[in-house]
Amino acid sequence: MYYTFCVFKCIYCLANERLHMFFIQSRSLMKKEKNERMYFKTMDIYTKMKDNTCLFFGDYALFSLNALLRQINMKLQKLFLFFVLMFLLFSNINTVPALLPPPMPHYISTADDLKAAGYNSEADTFILMNDIEIADTVWRPIGSSNKPFSGTFEGNNYTITFKEDVILQQPINTNNTDGYGFFGNVHRAEIRDLNLVFCGNVTNEGFDNTGALVGQAGAYGNASPSLIVNCTVQSQGHFIFGENNVSGLAGSLVNGVIENSSSDFSVIAGKDNAGGLAGYVFIGKIDDSSASGSVEAKGENAGGVVGYFRLGNISNSSATGSVKSEKYAGGFIGYISSSTNIENSSANGSVNPSGKFGIFVGGWDEEYKPTVTNSFYQDQEVDLTNLPDDSLGTMPPKDGFIGSSLIFWIIVAGILIVFLVAAVVYSKKKDK
């Protein structure tokens, strides 16, 4: 950006000098030849330049910006250059951190410091200095849809403990796109080395995007992802409840990354999309993370790790809790609707839906069967190849494990009925 400004300044100075020299030479030449008519014609062109018109000389197009600047005070000229510089700087926001000094971080030592962060948190850096206990029963999340948190929260491996049941409160002057959790909405943010402990249940009645750590991490269209790194959530056997997109870590993960993090919350979604680590994922990456709580969606899409997954990768991750939903329940992922890669991962919890379902993956869009490599359900390797379209992620028979394909049991029942009918007919013929 510095070089861009230098180039701009050079162009400006060059234009300034060219215009100045042009008029000096023109006047000298015309006075020498005493061509009064040509002299006034040149002055007429100069007047037009002051009126912000364009002048052409051969292959050069010289604008009247310089002429205008010559008519104003030098202070205003410097002010103009200042605004040009600011425009060049902020036209590419990624260059600002390299040119401007970093903001002073906020050091958090008390519960009051932490609450204040919820009101002044857009792009700041927060550093946790010690363990903190919070006795409040209502928590207003840090960051909202109108003012998302886009800074850095460094937990320094300290622990924040909520001593009571917590009701997540909607931020002021916001709408239903808000996220609800310790953080509400975070965009291009980084949350790392933070431990949360909940000594009671966490509830969010009537709203979507509920996560113990983050309600909604990331946003559609953001080039830079939000990062959740080295974070843990401990529930001490309690549950977290919301409507859609509910999780023990991040309710929604939109263009985000979860690394080396875990949660043991029992998750309950009043409607759809419940997951141990994320209820809903769009363009996400989860690596080296785990979930151990039970997961239940009253509607559709429940998964031990993710309820609804749309485009991304999961690796080196695991889920051990039981999973239940009305439709599309999977020990690892509930439903997949776009390209997804799963590798070196596992699920061990029981799967107990009341509708069509699978075991490792509850279901997927028929155009986007996931790629699963070196992954296991209850110590048996997952193989999603050569499955009927309606098996929806059921594992093939192996070592006595049959899976739960409805088609399979219909075929078995049909064979048994045919066998019994044939036996009866044969017996009657033999008696005759």
N, C-alpha and C positions, 0 to 999 in steps of 0.2 A: 504494500500500500504506500510506503514511503517513496518507492520508485515511481509509482503512478502519479503521485503528487508532483514529484520533480519534473516528470514529463509534461504534465499540465502547465506547470510554471514556465518551463522552457518555451512551450508553444505560445503561451501568453506573452512572454517577453519578446519572442521572435515577431509575433504579430504586431506588438507595440512598436518595435524598432522599424519594421518594414513600412508601417503606415507613416511613421514619423519621417523616415528618409524619403518616402515617396512624395510627400507634400513639399518637403524642402527642395528636392530636385525639380519637381514640377514647377514650383514658383520661380526658382532660379532660372530655369530654361525659358519660361514664358516671359519673364521680365527682360531677359537678355534679348530675346527676339522681339520684344515689345509687341507681342501679339495679345492685345487686350481682350479680344474675343475668346481666345483659348483660355486665358487666365480666369475669366469669369465662368467659363464652362467648368473648369476644374473646381472652382469654389462652389459651383452649383452641386457638383458631385459630392463634395465634402459636406455640404448642407444636408444632402439626402442621407449620407452616412450617419449624421447626427440624429436623423429621424428614424434610425434603426432599419435602414434598407441595406440591400446587399450590393456590393461592387465587385465587378469581375475585371481582372487584369490578366489577359492571356489564359494560362492554365490555372491561375490562382483565384480562389474565391475568398475575399477578405470581408469579414462582417464588421459592422459598425460598433461592436462591443467596445473596442479600444477607444473609439471616438467618444462614446458615451462616458467611459471611465475617465477620460481626460477632462470632462466637464464637471466632475463631482469632486468633493473634498477627499484628500488622501486618506483620512480616517475611514470614510465610507468605503473607499477602495479596499483598505485592509480588512474591514468588516466583511465585505463581499468575499474576499479570498478565504477568510475564516469559515464562512458558511459553505463555500465550495469544499474546503478540506473536510468539514464535518460530514458533508454528503458523501464524499469519497470513502471516508472511514466507515460510515454506517451502512453504505450500500452493500458491504460484505461483512456481516456481523461476525464471521469467524475470525477476522483479523483483529478485532477489537482487543481480545485478551493479550495479544502479543504487543500491542502498542500502548495500552493503558495499564497502569499499576493495578494489581488485584485488589478487590475490596477487602476491608478488614473483616476477619471472621467474628462470629458471635460465639462467645464461650458460654456454655450452658452448665450451670451448677445446681440449680434449684428447679422445683416444679413451676414456679412463677416464670422463670426464664423460658421454660419449655412452652408454657401457654402463650407467652408473648411472641414466640416464633410463629404461631398460627396466624398472627396479624401482620407480620412483616417478614415475608418468607420467599418472595418471588425468585430472586437470583442470588441469594446470600449463601454464605458458608457457615455452617453450624458445627461446633465441636463439643462433644459431650465430655465433661471433665470428671464425672464421678457417677456412681449409681444414684438413681432417683426413684422415690416412691410417690405414687399419685393416689390420693384417697378419694378423688372426685368420682361421682357416678355418671356424669355426663362429660363427654369429650368432644370438643370441636376440632375436626381434623386440620392438619397443617397443609394448606394449599387447597384451592377450589377450582372449579371449571373456569371462573372468571380471572382468578389470580393463582395459577398453578405454581407449585414449587418447582423451580428449575435450577436450583443450586446444588450444593453438596452437603450431606449430613454425615459427619464422621463420628461414629459411635465409640471409637477407641476400645471396643470390646467391653464397654460398660453395659449395665442392665437397667432398663426402665420397667418398674413393676406397678401394675394397676391392682390396687388392693381390694376393690369391690367389683360387683357387676357393672358393666359399662354400657351406656346407651350412646350410640354415635349420633351426634347432632348435625343437622344440615347447616353449612356455612351461611352467613348473611348475604342477602342479595344474589342468590345463585339459582340454579335450576336443576332439573332432574338428570342432567348429565354429570352431576357431581359424583365423586368417589367418596367412600366412607371407610375410614380406618384410622390408624395412628396418623398416617398421611392420607389426605383426600385425593387430590389430583397432582401428579408430578409429570412434568414434561422435560425431556433432556436433562434429567436430574441423576444424581448418583447418591445412593444410600448404601453405606458399607459399615461393617464391623459393629452391628447393633444387635442387642439382645432385648427381646420383649417378653415379659412374664405377665400372664393374666390370672388373677386369683378368683375370677368369676366369669360368668358368661358375657358375651358381647352380642348386642342386638342392634339391628337397623330395620325397623318396621316400615314397610311400604316403599323402600327405595332399592335401586340396583347398585351394582359395583361395590361390593362389600368385601374387604380383606382386612385381616388383623394388622398387617403392616401397612399396606397401600390399597386404597380403593380402586383407583385406576392409574396404572403406570404407563405413561406414554400417551400419544394422541395420533390420530390419522393425519398423514401428510408430514409429520416431523422427520427430518432426515437423520437427526442424531437420536439414538435410542436412549431410553432410561435404563439405568443399571441398578440392580439389587445384588449386592455382593457380600458374602460372609455375614448373613443375617439369620437369626434364629427366633422362632416364636414358640413359647411354651405355654400350654393352656391348663396344666394341672388337672386334666380330665374334664374340662368344660367345653362348651360349644360356642360357635359363632353362627349367627342367623341373619339372612337377608332375603331379598326377593330373587332377582336374577344375577348371575355372575358373582358367586360367593366362594370364598376360599380362605384357608388358614394363613395365607401369605399375601397374595395380590388378587383382588377381585377380578380385574381385567388387566391384561398385559397386551398393550398395543404398541408394536415396534419397541419391544423391551427385552431385557436380558436378566435372567436369574442364574446366579452362579454360587455354588457352595453354600446353599441356604437350606433351611428346614422348618417344618411346622408339625406340631402334633395335635392341632385343633380338630375337634369333631365339627364337620361342616354340614350345615343344613340350608338348602335353598328352598324358599317357599314356592318357587316356580322352576326355572330352568338353569342349567349350567352351574354345577357344583364340582369343585376340584380341591384336592389337598393342597396344591401349591398355586393354582390359578383356576378361576372359574371359566374364563374366556380368554383365548389367546388369538391374536391376529398379528402375523409376522413376529414371531418370538423365538427365543433360544433359551433352553433350560439345560443346565449342565451341572453335574456333580451335586445334585440336590435330592432331598427326600421328604416324604410325607408319611406320617404314621397314624393319623386320626381317621375315624370313620367318615364316610361321605354319603350324603343323601340329597337327592333332588326330588321334590314333590311332583315335578313335571318331567322334563326330559334332560338327558345328557349329564351323567355323573361319572367321574373318573377318579381313581386314586391319586393321580397327579394333576390332570387337567380335565375339566368337564367338556368343553367345546374347543377344538383346536383347528385353526385355519392358517396354514402356511407357516412352516418353521422346522426346527430341529430340537430333539431331546436326546441327551446322551448321559450315560453314567449316573442315572437317577433311579429312584425306587419308590414304591408305595407298599405299605403293609396293612392299611386299614380296610375294613369291609366297605362295599359299595352297593348302593341301592337307588333305583329310580323307576319311574313308570315306563320309561323307554330309553334305550341306549345307555346301558351301564357297562363300564369296563373297568377291570382291575387297575388299568394304567390310564387310559383315555376313554372318555365317554363317546364322543363323536368327532369325526374328522371330515372337513369339507374342502380341503385343498392339500397340495403337496406337503407331505410330512415324512421326515426321516427319524426313526427311533433306533438307537444302538446302545449296546452294553447297559441295558436297563432291566428292571424286574418289577413284578407285582406279586404279592402273596395273599392279599385279602380275599375273603369270600365275595362273590358277586350274586346279588339276590334281587333281580328286577322282576316285575310282574308282566313285562311285555317282551317284544322282540329284543334280543340282546346278544352280546358276545362275551368272551372271557377276558382277554387281554385288552382288546379294543372293542367297544360296544357296537360301533357301526361307522360307516364312512360313505361319502358320496361315491356312486359307482364309477365315476371318472377318476377318482383319486384314492386308489388303494394305497395305504401307507407302505413305506419300505421299512422293514423291521429286520435288524441283524443282531445276532448274538444277544438276544433278550429272552427272558424267562418268566413263565408264570408258574409259581409253586414248583420250582426246580425243573420244570420241563420247558425245553426250548420252544419258542413261539415260531410257528411256520404259517404264514398267511398265503402261501401259494396253493394253487389248484383247489381253491375253496368255491363252493357254489355261491352265486351272487347273494342269496338270502341268508347265508350263514353269519354274515356281519361280524367277522372276527373270531368265530369259534375255532379253537385249536383242533387240529386233526387228532384222531386216536393215537395214543402212544403209551406203552407200558400200562395198558388197562384203563387209561384216562380217555373217556369217550367225548367229553365236551357236552354241549347242550343244544345242538342243532335240532330244531323242531322237525325238519325234513327227515333227519336220520331216524328219529323215533317213529315217525309215520311209516317209513319203509319197514322198520323192524316189526311194527304192529301188523302191517299188511302181510308180511311173510308168515308170521305166526298164524294169522287167520286162515291163510291159504293152506298152510300145513294141517291145521286142525280140521278144516273142511275135507281135505283129501283123506285124512285118517278116518274120519267118520264114514265117508263113501266107501273106502276100501273095506272097512269092517263090515258094513251091510252086505256088500257083494260076497264076502267070505262066508257069512252066515247062510246065505242062500245056497 
